[in-house]
Amino acid sequence: MLGFLASIKPDAWSALAAVLAAIWAILANTREWKRTRFIKGIELLNSWDDQFRSTEFRSKRRVSAKYLLQDASDPSDPPEDLVEVLDFFEGLAYFHRRGLCDAESLWHFFASWLLPYFAASHAVVKHMTKNDPSLFEDLARLNKELEKVESRRHPSQSSLHILSPDSIKGFLQAESQ
C-alpha cells in the first residue's frame, strides 16, 4: 500500500487536494445554504404570524367566523373577509409547495386556525372552485398534510378534537368575539 502511495506523482497529489478542497467547499456552502434557508423560513413564518394576528386581520377573521357560524345555505356570496382569510392560507400553502417552509412549522404556527377554517369553509371553497378547480388546490393539499401532522402529534393520534362539528363551532364562536 505504501508503495502505491509513494508512486503517486506530485501533480496527482495536487489534483487530489484540489478535488478534496472543492468537495469540502461544496459541503460547507450547502450547509450554510440550508441554514440560511431555515432562518429565512423562520423570518417568513414570524412575518405571516404578525400579519395573521394584526388588528386588521383579526377583524377579517371575526367577520369570517360570524359568517361561517350562520351556517349560510348560499355559499355563492361569502364576505370578502372570508375570501381574504382563505387567500392568506392559500399563500402559506403556495410557499410550502415551493419548499420555503415545512409542514411541521406551518402546523406549529397556523394549524389551529387553518384546519377549522378550511373545514368550516368547505361549501364556500367547493362553490368557488367550481369554475376554477385550481383556486385552492395548494390549500387543500396543505390542509391534508397538516391533518396528518396533527394526528401524529396529538396524544389521541387523531385530528377529530379540532375538526369535529362541535370543535369547529366552538372555534368559530371564539373567533367571532
N, C-alpha and C positions, 0 to 999 in steps of 0.2 A: 504494500500500500504506500509506504513512504517513497519507494522508488518511483511510483506513478506521480506522486505529488512533486517530486524533485524534477521530473521530466517536463513539467508544465513550464512553458516559456513565460517570461515576464509580461509580454503583451497579453497573454491569455489571463494572467492574474489580474492585470489592469482591467481587462474587459469584464472579468467575473466581478471584480469590486464595483465597477460601474453599474452592472446589472443589479447587484445586491443593493446598492445605494438607490437606484431607481425604484426597486420594489419597496424598500423602506419608505421612500418619499411618497409613493402612491398610498401605502398603508396609512402613513401619518396624515396625509391630506384627506383620505377617505374618513378617517376617524374624526378629524376636525370638521369636515363637511357634515357628518352625521350629528355632531354636537351642535353646530351652528343651526342646522335644520330643526333640531329638537328645541333649541332656545327660541327660534323664530315661531315654531308651533305654539309654544307656551305664551309668547307675546301675543299671537293671534287669539288664542283662547281667552286670555285676560281682556283683550280689547272687545271681543264678542260678548264676554260676560258683562263688562261695563255697559255696553250698548243694551244688552238684554235687561239689565237691572236699572237702567236710566229711568227717570221720572216719565219722560215722553213715551218710552216703550212700555213701561208699566201701565200707562193709561191705555195703550193699544191692547195689551193683554187683558185688562179689565173689561173693555168693550167686547173683546172676543169671547171671553168666558161667559159674560152675560148673554150674548147671542147663543152660544152653544148650550147654555142651561135651558133656554126656551124650548129646546128640542124642536127647532123650526122644521116644519114639514116641507118647506120650499128652500132647498139649498142653492137655488139659482141666483140669489141676491144676497150673498154674505156681506157683512160690513167690510169696508176697505181695511180696517184694522186687523181683521182676521186674516185677510189675504197677505198683509204685511208680516204677520207673525209666521204664517206658513212659508212665506218667501225667505224670512230670516233662517228658518230651519233648512229650507232648500239650499240656501247659501252655505250653511255648515256642511250639508251633505255633499255639495259640489266639491268643497275643499277637501273633504275626507276622501272622495273618489280620486282626487288628484294627488293624494298622498301627503297633504300638508298637515294633517292631524289624524291621529289614530282613533279607532272606535272606543278604546278604553278611556282616553282623555275626554272625548265628547260625552261618553256615558257619565263620567265623573262630574262634568260641568253642567250638562244640559238634559240628561235622560229623564229626570224627574218632571221636566216640563214637556219635552218633545214627545215622549211616549203618550201621555194622556191627551195632549193637544191633537196629535195626529189621529189617535183613536176617536176622539170626540168629533173631529172634523171629517170623518170618513165620508159622509154623504156629500159634503161640500167638495172634497177632493175628487170624489167619483164624478160629480157633475162637472167640475172644472176640467177634468182630464178627458171628458167625453170627446171634445173636439181636438184636444191636443194631448195624446197619451203620454208624451214625454214631459209634461209640465212639472209633475212632482216625482219623476222617476228616481232621481237621486235620493230624495227624502224617503220614499217608500223603501228603498234598499237600505238606507241608514237606519230607518226605524226597525227593520228586521234584525240588523246587526246589534243594535242597542238592546232589543228584547233578549237576544242571546246572551249578551254581557250581563244584563240584569238578572236573568235566570241563573247564570253561572255564579254571580257574585252574591245573590241574596240567599240567606240561610234556607229559605223554602225551596230553592232550586226552581223557582217559577217567577213569572212576571205578573201573575194574577193579582198580587197585592197592590199593584199600581194600575192595572188595566181592567179590573172588574168594574161593572157599571157603577156600583156604589163608590168605589175608589175614585173613578173619574168624576162622578158627581161631586164628591167631597173636594176634590182638587179644584174643579171649576168654581165651586162656591167660595173657596178660599181666594182664588184668583180674582173673583168678581168684587171682592171687598176693597 
